[in-house]
Amino acid sequence: MAIDQKLADELKSQGVHVTSLEGLINWGRSSSLWPLQFGLACCAIEMIAATMAKYDMARFGAEVFRPSPRQADLMIVAGTVTKKMAPQVVRLYNQMAEPKYVIAMGACAISGGPFKDGYNVLKGVDRYIPVDISIPGCPPRPEALLNGLIALREKIGREKLVGPHRARHADPKGAAQLPVPEFGPHDLQPAFNPDVWSPPTIVRDPDTQ
Amino acid sequence: MTPDVSAILTRLREALPDAMAAHRRNPGPSGQDSLLVAPESLVAVCRFLRDDPALAFDLLTNLTGVDWPDPAKAEAVAVPVEETAAPACGFLETVYHLYSTTRREGPLVLRCRTADRAENVAIPSVVAVYRSAELQEREVYDLFGIVFTGHPDLRRILMWDEFTDHPMRKDYVAPDDYEYEPTPHDEVLEKAKRHYPAAP
């Protein structure tokens, strides 16, 4: 139920703020994101720089890096995810409480980046965990991370708490406990989580390829 | 300063007459000669190079592996100075870079070859002489499959324990988890054709 905008503005001028419960909850969530404190590669250095005085991630309420996944609600995957590390990343994601969000920071976390053809590099963390925001760059500058954080805040602000399109954390059956991949003799098993990701189906152009 | 390998070899043969070592010349621009040591003599040679006061190679900075499926290529890179029997089949090789911190000399390059690439891939560990070899030998074991006999804790270090391949070998085949290549060509194009149907 939407309130008349003119009425809301008039009430605001008198010091009375009118909003919906959904808007209030989303405002609270998006304004106090606690990231999980872990870094995997050079992107983590940019992430650290983003929290320091010059860029000051505290302006967006996301400066409280938590050393425990139980207390965190934002996972910033900052760096190359090796296949050896991937089960631990999925396990950390499982240990985080809902609502939880994932930022894939940098080319490696998105796709494997320059190490894509490596024998021990996961070709994108989205093969195992659902990614909300991808930040391209190698590594992305702190401004790019802040921009990704702002985009995530806007995304959280649009979340629905009821109805068919409600957010995962508002759905009693939606809690994400993802299967942790196991170490196989040649590769991780399974090579990706089909519930989260599937290979793109592309049709070749017979003239050019 | 690069050490004089032939002088070191002369001194080595005086002290250790039984040691099997040969001088290899590098015809490339670096001109970095090396000492090819037989596996059975490796530990004794390293101990002598470290303990001899006139040599005092007390620091092992680098220990790595090379896969030579074609033995002729290995002979082209490190040319034998004396007439020696060429290896019959492909083999694995370890390379050691030794420095002397007291005499400010190095690197002295040692090479050591296995008998082949499949069954006889053992090389004695030099951890007892150079402690810095411990992690590097584990890495070479992990990526090349060279077994270092006498190593105190020989396990995989980069890949997981359940992994069975050796990724740095030339014949390693990576898992085929191909997805998308925007501009495929050559080998990648062949791969794309296998994975994706042509437009109808």
HADDOCK unambig.tbl for C-alpha pairs under 7 A between the chains (distance, minus, plus):
assign (segid A and resid 84 and name CA) (segid B and resid 159 and name CA) 6.53 0.50 0.50
assign (segid A and resid 84 and name CA) (segid B and resid 160 and name CA) 6.11 0.50 0.50
assign (segid A and resid 119 and name CA) (segid B and resid 167 and name CA) 6.60 0.50 0.50
assign (segid A and resid 119 and name CA) (segid B and resid 174 and name CA) 6.21 0.50 0.50
assign (segid A and resid 183 and name CA) (segid B and resid 160 and name CA) 6.97 0.50 0.50
assign (segid A and resid 183 and name CA) (segid B and resid 162 and name CA) 6.25 0.50 0.50
assign (segid A and resid 184 and name CA) (segid B and resid 162 and name CA) 6.14 0.50 0.50
assign (segid A and resid 184 and name CA) (segid B and resid 163 and name CA) 6.37 0.50 0.50
assign (segid A and resid 185 and name CA) (segid B and resid 162 and name CA) 5.44 0.50 0.50
assign (segid A and resid 185 and name CA) (segid B and resid 163 and name CA) 4.32 0.50 0.50
assign (segid A and resid 185 and name CA) (segid B and resid 164 and name CA) 5.18 0.50 0.50
assign (segid A and resid 186 and name CA) (segid B and resid 163 and name CA) 5.74 0.50 0.50
assign (segid A and resid 186 and name CA) (segid B and resid 164 and name CA) 6.44 0.50 0.50
assign (segid A and resid 186 and name CA) (segid B and resid 165 and name CA) 6.67 0.50 0.50
assign (segid A and resid 186 and name CA) (segid B and resid 175 and name CA) 6.96 0.50 0.50
assign (segid A and resid 187 and name CA) (segid B and resid 175 and name CA) 6.61 0.50 0.50
assign (segid A and resid 199 and name CA) (segid B and resid 179 and name CA) 5.97 0.50 0.50
assign (segid A and resid 200 and name CA) (segid B and resid 179 and name CA) 6.76 0.50 0.50
assign (segid A and resid 202 and name CA) (segid B and resid 196 and name CA) 6.35 0.50 0.50
assign (segid A and resid 203 and name CA) (segid B and resid 196 and name CA) 6.02 0.50 0.50
assign (segid A and resid 203 and name CA) (segid B and resid 197 and name CA) 5.68 0.50 0.50
assign (segid A and resid 203 and name CA) (segid B and resid 198 and name CA) 5.68 0.50 0.50
assign (segid A and resid 203 and name CA) (segid B and resid 199 and name CA) 5.48 0.50 0.50
assign (segid A and resid 204 and name CA) (segid B and resid 196 and name CA) 6.39 0.50 0.50
assign (segid A and resid 204 and name CA) (segid B and resid 197 and name CA) 6.19 0.50 0.50
assign (segid A and resid 204 and name CA) (segid B and resid 198 and name CA) 4.61 0.50 0.50
assign (segid A and resid 204 and name CA) (segid B and resid 199 and name CA) 5.58 0.50 0.50
assign (segid A and resid 205 and name CA) (segid B and resid 198 and name CA) 6.22 0.50 0.50
assign (segid A and resid 205 and name CA) (segid B and resid 199 and name CA) 5.72 0.50 0.50
assign (segid A and resid 206 and name CA) (segid B and resid 198 and name CA) 5.73 0.50 0.50
assign (segid A and resid 206 and name CA) (segid B and resid 199 and name CA) 6.31 0.50 0.50
assign (segid A and resid 209 and name CA) (segid B and resid 189 and name CA) 6.98 0.50 0.50
